[in-house]
Amino acid sequence: MAEALDIAKACARYADDLQAEDILIIDLRGLSSITDYFVICTGTSTPHLKAIRRDISQKAGEELGEKPRSVEGDPESQWLVIDFVNVIVHVFHKDKRALYGIEDLWKDAPRVPLDFLPQPSGKSAGGTGA
């Protein structure tokens, strides 16, 4: 059984693989009795939301041996929830994410660095590079 943080980071990585936007992991340990981590991401269309939900659910099972306890929400509602018990993944359309503001409700909770994403190189955008 994978650790909750490993599941959260893997789900965030799967979302990133499908070009989900504004990916965020919130550490809720000690702050919530519901779950340890929220993973929040944004999809740009109904098919995109469906693809993100599908890939997170499938890849977590294939790569981590973790199947979601439940998957809730209709893509037309623009808010999908994938519940891995200690990790809950929220897949929003941009408008719904702004409307519900989940990350604002947990603004004091620590954010987990997304260390799988490329880090800025520190070079200016106008540089010629090597």
Backbone torsions as a table, in degrees:
resi	resn	phi	psi	omega
1	MET	NA	128.6	-177.7
2	ALA	-75.3	151.5	175.6
3	GLU	-71.8	151.6	-177.2
4	ALA	-57.4	-43.3	-179.5
5	LEU	-63.4	-39.1	178.0
6	ASP	-64.2	-39.3	177.8
7	ILE	-64.8	-45.7	-179.5
8	ALA	-59.9	-47.4	-179.4
9	LYS	-65.7	-38.1	178.4
10	ALA	-64.9	-43.5	178.9
11	CYS	-62.1	-40.8	177.2
12	ALA	-63.2	-41.0	178.9
13	ARG	-65.1	-42.4	177.9
14	TYR	-60.9	-41.2	177.7
15	ALA	-63.0	-42.2	178.9
16	ASP	-63.4	-37.3	178.2
17	ASP	-58.0	-28.1	179.3
18	LEU	-100.8	19.2	178.6
19	GLN	60.5	32.8	169.6
20	ALA	-62.4	152.7	-175.8
21	GLU	-109.0	158.4	172.8
22	ASP	49.0	52.3	-178.3
23	ILE	-75.8	135.2	-175.5
24	LEU	-142.8	136.7	171.0
25	ILE	-115.5	125.7	179.1
26	ILE	-110.3	128.2	179.7
27	ASP	-87.3	110.2	-176.9
28	LEU	-105.2	7.8	-179.8
29	ARG	-59.3	130.2	-179.2
30	GLY	80.3	-6.6	-179.6
31	LEU	-112.2	-21.9	-176.7
32	SER	-138.7	139.6	175.4
33	SER	-90.5	-3.1	-176.6
34	ILE	-82.9	-43.8	-175.0
35	THR	-158.1	167.7	178.1
36	ASP	-91.9	-34.8	-176.3
37	TYR	-140.1	143.2	164.5
38	PHE	-105.7	136.7	166.3
39	VAL	-112.5	125.9	-178.4
40	ILE	-123.2	133.8	177.1
41	CYS	-148.4	166.8	-176.0
42	THR	-121.7	132.9	171.8
43	GLY	-106.2	157.0	-172.5
44	THR	-98.7	-8.8	-178.9
45	SER	-160.0	169.3	177.8
46	THR	-59.6	-47.3	177.2
47	PRO	-61.6	-35.0	178.5
48	HIS	-65.5	-44.3	177.0
49	LEU	-57.8	-45.6	179.7
50	LYS	-61.1	-43.1	-179.0
51	ALA	-65.2	-41.9	179.2
52	ILE	-62.8	-47.5	179.0
53	ARG	-58.9	-47.0	-178.5
54	ARG	-60.8	-49.4	-175.8
55	ASP	-67.6	-40.8	178.1
56	ILE	-62.0	-46.7	-179.0
57	SER	-62.6	-46.2	-177.3
58	GLN	-70.5	-48.9	-175.3
59	LYS	-67.2	-34.9	177.7
60	ALA	-63.2	-38.1	177.1
61	GLY	-68.6	-45.1	-177.2
62	GLU	-70.2	-46.2	-172.6
63	GLU	-90.0	-31.0	-175.3
64	LEU	-112.8	-11.4	-174.7
65	GLY	71.6	21.6	-178.5
66	GLU	-111.1	118.7	175.7
67	LYS	-104.8	142.0	179.5
68	PRO	-63.2	142.9	173.5
69	ARG	-67.6	-37.8	176.9
70	SER	-156.0	156.3	174.5
71	VAL	-129.8	119.8	-173.4
72	GLU	-120.9	157.8	174.2
73	GLY	98.8	144.8	177.1
74	ASP	-99.8	133.7	-179.9
75	PRO	-52.9	-29.6	179.1
76	GLU	-66.5	-24.0	179.2
77	SER	-76.8	-15.7	177.5
78	GLN	69.1	21.9	174.2
79	TRP	-147.9	112.0	179.7
80	LEU	-115.1	143.5	-178.6
81	VAL	-126.8	128.7	176.5
82	ILE	-115.9	116.2	-172.3
83	ASP	-105.3	110.7	175.4
84	PHE	-102.4	22.8	-178.5
85	VAL	73.2	-72.8	-179.0
86	ASN	-85.4	-5.3	176.6
87	VAL	-137.5	128.3	175.2
88	ILE	-119.3	123.8	-178.7
89	VAL	-100.8	126.8	176.4
90	HIS	-109.5	121.5	177.9
91	VAL	-113.4	111.1	-175.4
92	PHE	-112.0	154.0	159.1
93	HIS	-81.5	151.5	-174.8
94	LYS	-50.6	-46.5	-176.8
95	ASP	-63.4	-41.8	-179.2
96	LYS	-70.9	-36.1	178.6
97	ARG	-61.6	-44.1	178.5
98	ALA	-65.7	-38.5	-179.0
99	LEU	-63.5	-47.1	-175.3
100	TYR	-85.0	-28.2	173.3
101	GLY	52.9	44.4	-177.6
102	ILE	-57.3	-42.8	-178.6
103	GLU	-65.2	-26.2	176.4
104	ASP	-71.4	-33.5	177.8
105	LEU	-64.9	-28.6	-178.6
106	TRP	-114.3	36.7	-174.1
107	LYS	-64.4	-23.1	179.7
108	ASP	-87.6	-7.9	179.7
109	ALA	-77.5	143.7	179.3
110	PRO	-63.5	147.0	174.3
111	ARG	-98.5	139.5	179.0
112	VAL	-91.2	128.1	178.3
113	PRO	-61.2	139.6	177.7
114	LEU	-92.3	76.9	-172.4
115	ASP	-72.8	-4.2	176.6
116	PHE	-85.6	-13.6	-179.9
117	LEU	-83.2	147.1	176.9
118	PRO	-60.4	137.4	179.4
119	GLN	-89.8	146.9	176.7
120	PRO	-58.6	141.2	-176.6
121	SER	-82.6	-13.5	-179.5
122	GLY	87.1	-3.7	178.8
123	LYS	-85.7	149.2	178.8
124	SER	-70.7	150.6	-178.1
125	ALA	-63.6	-25.9	-177.7
126	GLY	-86.0	-0.8	-177.9
127	GLY	-70.0	160.0	-178.7
128	THR	-86.6	-21.2	179.0
129	GLY	73.7	174.6	-179.7
130	ALA	-114.2	NA	NA
